[in-house]
Amino acid sequence: MTVTLEPMPAERFDAWRAETAARFAALRRESGMLPPAEAQEQGEGIVASRLPDGVHSADQHVCQIRDDGRVVGTAWLEVRADPPHAMLYALVADDARTGSAALALVEERARALGAAILRIDLFAQDDAGWALLEDRGYRATDIQMLLAPLPAPRTPGDLVLTRMTAERYAAFEARVIAEFAEDLVNEGLHTPESARAESARQQAEAMPDGVDTEDGLVFRATVDDVVVGALWLDVQRRSTGPHVFVMELHVEPAHRRRGFGAAMMRAAEDEARRLGADSIGLHVFGSNHAARALYRGLGYREAEVLLAKDLTRG
């Protein structure tokens, strides 16, 4: 067996692009993360935005996989220099043996091009992808979780959600920007300076009008008039109806490990029902094992996982 990677011929690119966009859409649709229309739009959008110039697009490496001269699959690798990291968007091979050999070649190429980290996005139902990464040093960094359909109402007890005022929002926003910037640095893809700028950019994009942002709902959570935390929900308008995404769940340090996080999530479910939604999604960092356990205990499942490998360790 001699497995090699070679640049994809331009004449094969259009067919591969269509197949890849369709596969991306199917993964998102089958995972439950997106309805069919949005899944198709996102699948096509990923390919179009990153490969505007086809096989000649900057930072992109679209390859054929050959085994003893025969084409047995394809791989799409992106390598960026600042900071030095790579993303494997797609690897499709005829069988596990050639897929494993091709992944090793992809890692070698990313390392040779200066990448310190290689990231791969997998969906829960992608059994072949999970098997391919097993025992290869990849760790979960970012996880998208989903609860759908919403369960029957689960009373939040004495916890009350109240819309946050503009005066209180300023301190909330500052904390969110600072904490998310720290998370970005810990991921290894940002310096403290670039992380702060990226965090502020994303916050401004998500809440351009502060507490008056349409579909951006920020709450104070209180129990017996004592503030125990904050909850930020984003209402996403989809072709099948509203979907609620938990942007931020914060329990004040003095009130942790007392069940308030679970109560706030139950309150978020109630708010989602009030808005006409039948699903809730959220993001959690892979290293936050306590939060992952909390959400799993409430019925959330891990639908999409971004994994990373440190290429500097061999």
Phi, psi and omega in degrees: 000127174230100181266132180225160172248140177217152179303141179287132176299142182303326183290343178266349191295315185299318179294318179296318181300316179296317179296320182292316178299320179293322179293316177302316181296318181296318180298317181289324179289313183291334178286343185087359183292326183220148171293165183306314183296314180290325178297318179294316180297317181292318179301314179292325182292322179300313181294314183295320185287329184264344181233054183295334181248029177062221182293349181261009182296139182299139176071001184253140180230098178261119190234156166264146173257126177244144175234110185052041175091345182266134178290121184236009179166187181218158176216142179234114183240136173247133179231122180243150188267339187224100352285163185290105179207165182226156177228124174266105183282326183202138171218116181235123181226159183295328181208170183296325182297309180289327177298317179295317179294322179293321179297320177299320178292322177298316178298318179297317181293316179300317179296317181295331179273005173099004181286137176265338182225138173244127182246145180221134181259126180232148174257155188303325186274000182276074185301320181295320179295317179296319179296324181295324184271353184300131177062028179248010175088016179271144178232148179287128178249320182225134185229132173258124181246155187219139171237110181201132354286168178294140178286176174300153182309134178241106189305132178278008179071228184273000183285137181235134174260133178228132180302136184284141177280162179299324181296317180283335183297326182302315179292322177299312181298317180298318179293316181299315180298315182295316183290321179291324176299319178297321178297320180296320177296316181296335176290340178089009183249005180217148166279164177305323181290312181291328178295317179298316180295318181292319179297316179295322179297314181295323178296316180295324179291321182283324184230064186296334181246026179058223182292349178268003180297129178296130179071008173252108187247116180244129185237150163267139177252124181233153172228119183054043177068010176259128180287121180250349180174191180218151181223131180237121180243142174244126180266116181259123181272114184243168182297335181262002181123178183293147172230136181255133178242129179277106181280327184205130171233115184232124173252129180302139184310321183290347184242016181281160180062032178233013176087005183287329178299314178296320179296322179293323177293322177294323176294324177296322177298318178299318179295321178298317178298317180301327181276356179089011180273154176235019179205151176226137175238164177200164176245142175219143177285144184300330181281351182271075186294326180296315180294319179300319179294320178301310184293319178299322179296336178268003176101001178286148177240151179277110186263328182217133185228129173263123182247155182221149176232135176279107184284348181283349180263013176092000000 
